[in-house]
Amino acid sequence: MQRVERSARIGAPPEAVFAYLADLDNLAEWQSGVTSARRTSDGEIGVGATAHITRELMGQRLDAPLTVTEHDPPRRLAIGSEVSGIKALATLDLAQVDGEEATDLTFAMEIRGSMLTAFMEPMIASAAGGDIDASLERLRKRFAGAAGE
């Protein structure tokens, strides 16, 4: 198992950031590497909600199902997926910044291969680290100036 984790301060309160992140239709806007996303379940977003994404990873186009595995507004969101024997779990932990309308956001990705795909974990984790950095930058820009609005 490989784990990659990055953090950033986002210029908006956790409620606003969480609402944006939890809307699975927004994934292609903020998550680097995701080229399309569509929700595949009805009803409110919560544990068990699903989506289908297309992403570019290490030069390959992958179609992947996603499932929300944790939904604790406005503190934590976790989304899992499995493609070709490789499981990925993305967790987003949000914390209010004391005295500010801002959020400290931690984005972690755990990658777990099967016995046949475990050798790929370090390569995927390295690519995921770059995608997480780019995703956090997109979120910073998306919410730049939002705290005062």
C-alpha positions as CSV (number, residue, x, y, z in Angstrom):
1,M,0.0,0.0,0.0
2,Q,1.2,3.5,-0.9
3,R,-0.1,6.7,0.7
4,V,0.3,10.2,-0.7
5,E,-0.8,13.2,1.3
6,R,-0.8,17.0,0.7
7,S,-2.4,20.0,2.5
8,A,-3.4,23.5,1.5
9,R,-5.2,26.4,3.0
10,I,-8.4,27.3,1.0
11,G,-9.9,30.8,1.2
12,A,-13.4,29.8,2.1
13,P,-15.2,28.2,5.1
14,P,-15.3,24.4,5.3
15,E,-19.1,24.4,4.6
16,A,-18.6,26.0,1.2
17,V,-15.5,23.9,0.3
18,F,-17.2,20.6,1.4
19,A,-20.3,21.4,-0.6
20,Y,-18.2,21.9,-3.7
21,L,-16.1,18.8,-3.2
22,A,-19.0,16.6,-2.4
23,D,-20.8,17.4,-5.6
24,L,-19.5,14.6,-7.7
25,D,-20.4,16.4,-10.9
26,N,-17.6,18.9,-10.0
27,L,-14.8,16.4,-10.0
28,A,-13.5,17.3,-13.5
29,E,-13.3,20.9,-12.5
30,W,-11.0,20.5,-9.6
31,Q,-9.4,17.1,-9.6
32,S,-6.4,17.1,-11.9
33,G,-6.3,14.2,-14.4
34,V,-10.1,13.8,-14.4
35,T,-11.4,14.7,-17.8
36,S,-15.1,13.9,-17.3
37,A,-17.4,13.0,-14.4
38,R,-21.0,12.2,-14.1
39,R,-23.0,11.1,-11.1
40,T,-24.7,7.7,-11.5
41,S,-26.8,7.6,-8.4
42,D,-30.0,9.5,-7.5
43,G,-30.8,11.3,-4.3
44,E,-28.7,13.3,-2.0
45,I,-24.9,12.9,-1.8
46,G,-23.9,10.6,1.0
47,V,-22.3,7.2,1.7
48,G,-23.1,4.9,-1.2
49,A,-23.5,7.7,-3.8
50,T,-21.8,6.8,-7.1
51,A,-20.2,8.5,-10.1
52,H,-18.3,7.5,-13.2
53,I,-15.2,9.3,-14.2
54,T,-12.7,9.3,-17.1
55,R,-9.1,10.2,-16.1
56,E,-5.7,10.4,-17.6
57,L,-3.0,8.7,-15.5
58,M,0.5,8.0,-16.6
59,G,-0.5,8.5,-20.2
60,Q,-3.4,6.1,-20.1
61,R,-7.1,6.9,-20.3
62,L,-9.0,5.1,-17.5
63,D,-12.8,4.8,-17.0
64,A,-13.5,4.3,-13.3
65,P,-16.5,3.9,-11.0
66,L,-16.4,5.9,-7.8
67,T,-18.3,5.4,-4.5
68,V,-18.6,7.7,-1.6
69,T,-17.4,5.7,1.4
70,E,-17.5,8.5,4.1
71,H,-19.6,11.7,4.2
72,D,-19.3,13.8,7.3
73,P,-20.1,17.4,6.4
74,P,-18.2,19.7,6.6
75,R,-15.3,17.7,8.0
76,R,-14.5,14.6,5.9
77,L,-15.3,13.1,2.5
78,A,-13.8,9.8,1.2
79,I,-14.3,8.3,-2.2
80,G,-13.2,4.8,-3.3
81,S,-12.6,3.2,-6.7
82,E,-11.2,0.0,-8.2
83,V,-9.8,-0.4,-11.7
84,S,-7.8,-3.3,-13.1
85,G,-7.1,-4.8,-9.6
86,I,-5.9,-1.5,-8.2
87,K,-7.9,0.1,-5.4
88,A,-7.7,3.8,-4.6
89,L,-9.2,5.7,-1.7
90,A,-9.2,9.5,-1.7
91,T,-9.8,11.2,1.6
92,L,-10.4,14.9,2.0
93,D,-10.2,16.2,5.6
94,L,-11.4,19.8,6.2
95,A,-10.7,22.0,9.3
96,Q,-11.8,25.5,10.1
97,V,-8.9,27.9,10.4
98,D,-9.2,29.7,13.8
99,G,-10.2,33.3,13.4
100,E,-10.5,33.1,9.6
101,E,-13.0,32.2,7.0
102,A,-10.7,29.6,5.6
103,T,-10.2,25.9,5.5
104,D,-7.1,23.7,6.0
105,L,-7.7,20.9,3.5
106,T,-5.7,17.6,3.6
107,F,-6.1,15.5,0.5
108,A,-4.7,11.9,0.8
109,M,-4.7,9.0,-1.6
110,E,-4.1,5.4,-0.7
111,I,-3.2,3.0,-3.5
112,R,-3.4,-0.7,-3.0
113,G,-2.6,-3.2,-5.7
114,S,-3.5,-6.9,-5.9
115,M,-0.8,-9.5,-5.8
116,L,-0.4,-9.1,-9.6
117,T,-0.5,-5.3,-9.6
118,A,1.3,-4.4,-6.3
119,F,4.5,-3.6,-8.3
120,M,2.7,-0.6,-9.9
121,E,1.9,1.1,-6.5
122,P,5.0,3.3,-6.3
123,M,4.5,4.6,-9.9
124,I,0.8,5.3,-9.4
125,A,1.5,7.0,-6.0
126,S,4.1,9.3,-7.7
127,A,1.7,10.3,-10.4
128,A,-1.1,10.8,-7.7
129,G,1.2,13.2,-5.8
130,G,1.5,15.4,-8.8
131,D,-2.3,15.3,-9.4
132,I,-3.0,16.1,-5.7
133,D,-0.7,19.1,-5.9
134,A,-2.4,20.4,-9.1
135,S,-5.9,19.7,-7.6
136,L,-5.1,21.7,-4.5
137,E,-3.9,24.6,-6.6
138,R,-7.2,24.5,-8.6
139,L,-9.1,24.6,-5.4
140,R,-7.1,27.5,-4.1
141,K,-7.8,29.4,-7.3
142,R,-11.5,28.4,-7.3
143,F,-12.0,29.9,-3.8
144,A,-9.5,32.8,-4.0
145,G,-11.3,35.8,-2.5
146,A,-14.3,33.8,-1.5
147,A,-13.8,34.3,2.2
148,G,-14.7,38.0,2.0
149,E,-17.8,37.6,-0.2
